[in-house]
Amino acid sequence: MTSTLAGFAAFAYAVCALWHWRRAGAGGAAALAAAALVLHGGALLSATVHGGQLSLGVTEAMSVFAWQAALLLWVLGRFQPVQVLGIAIYPLAAVAALWAALWPTPVSAIPLSDWKIQLHVVLSLFSAGFLTLAAAQAVTLAIQDRLLHDSAAGGLVDALPPLQTMEHLLFLMIGLGFFMLSLSLLSGLLFVDDLLAQHLAHKTVLSVGAWGLFGGLLWGRWRWGWRGRTAIRWALAGYAVLILAYFGSKVILEQILSRHWS
């Protein structure tokens, strides 16, 4: 069941990304993306929720990250011109859905009966989703900036929103992600008793480091008007540290040391 749902979801994601690439059928693309999200969500529920616990290995966690990034993109696309990000986000979601279904790595189990952990998981997912979109937006902005200096790329540049709009959307996503990440870190205080004993020290330190980078970028934007390549570098650096905080520590802890967060 999980593999079947993931396969159909991956196909729908791929077609949706192709439609966005060709800049045709926006309404159809939105409907197909919604169907892909439902199928992907069903595959994730089947693979990760068992007996009141959430089992998240590395591949399952990547699939969840990609799913909620695609979900937030679909929602934001109703209000902001961010559909172009579907060219990157939807293929990522397709690969992640198939990878988790075909190569499951269920290691750590999170009890869903504890509301404090539920709150932390939800906030963490939302922060990761917005910041994943911000990273994709930063890469798109970097490509757009390069294309603006290439006279032969007029068609591609015309397909993107104005540079000022793209920067506004980048900082909107970073602002939302930073706010959710702040709440996520605060919610962690509700159930963390001993960072070392619970194997959360490295994850926490790196998460705080990512929070500091995103906060520094927002401060620089407000105080000194940072934009362009400076904003892109800070955004990608913050996202790299955030990914390292979760996946880097998770791979080392679970796949190498055979332990898990608790």
JOMO-V845469 format. One line per field, one symbol per residue. ss: DSSP state (@ for helix, = for strand, . for the rest). phi: phi as a letter, one per 40 degrees, with the letter a starting at -180 (. if undefined). psi: psi as a letter, one per 20 degrees, with the letter a starting at -180 (. if undefined). A space follows every 50 residues. Layout:
ss = ???
phi = ???
psi = ???
//
This chain:
ss = .@@@@@@@@@@@@@@@@@@@@@...@@@@@@@@@@@@@@@@@@@@@@@== ..====.@@@@@@@@@@@@@@@@@@@......@@@@@@@@@@@@@@@@@@ @@.....====...@@@@@@@@@@@@@@@@@@@@@@@@@@@@@@@@@... @@@@@@@@....@@@@@@@@@@@@@@@@@@@@@@@@@@............ @@@@@@@@@@@@@@@@@@@@@@@@...@@@@@@@@@@@@@@@@@@@@@@@ @@@@@@......
phi = .cccccccccccdcccccccccfbgdcccccccccccccccccccccbba fgbbcbccccccccdcccccccccccccbbcbcdcccbcccdcccccccc ccbcbcbcbbcccccccdcccccccccccccccccccccccccccccccb ccbdcccccccddccccccdccccccccccccccccccccbcbadcccfb ccccccccccdccccccccccccbgdafcccccccccccccccccccccc cccccbcfbaca
psi = gghgghghgggggggghgghhilqlgghggghhgghhggghgggghhhop ljqoooaghgghggghghghghggghihhqmjhhihhggghghggggggh hhmqlofppppiiohhhggggghgggghghhghgghhggghggghghhjo ijkgggghiqrqhhgghghghggggghgghhghghhhhihiphogghjlj ggggghghggghggghghghgggjkqachgggggghgghghgghgfhghg gggghgilrrq.
//
